[in-house]
Amino acid sequence: MECSLVFLGDPPDENSFYEHDHTHIRLDFQEYVPDSTDPDITGEYAINEQRIERVLWFKSSGKLLDIGCGRGYFLKSASEIGFNAYGSEHCGTVPM
């Protein structure tokens, strides 16, 4: 079995991780489009497109695990291009 780890961001320190409020998590993928009326979503969409490009440098398909997946938008982007994407958030698990 081959496994590799690619970390795409700066990890938070442990104290700030537990202070963050994750009660906002929602899985409304209909809003997750590049031309959404919500500027937060359009910004996140653009960032996730950049992240997908970085992942594609290493692997073009297969299983992808996003630890700290938030609302799961990156998982949606990854699954749309063929990844078998899974995510874990400290308040739950998000399968795609």
Secondary structure, 3 states (H helix, E strand, C coil): CCCCCCCCCCCCCHHHHHHCCCCCCCCCCCCCCCCCCCHHHHHHHHHHHHHHHHHHHHCCCEEEEEECCCCCHHHHHHHHCCEEEEEEECCEEEEC
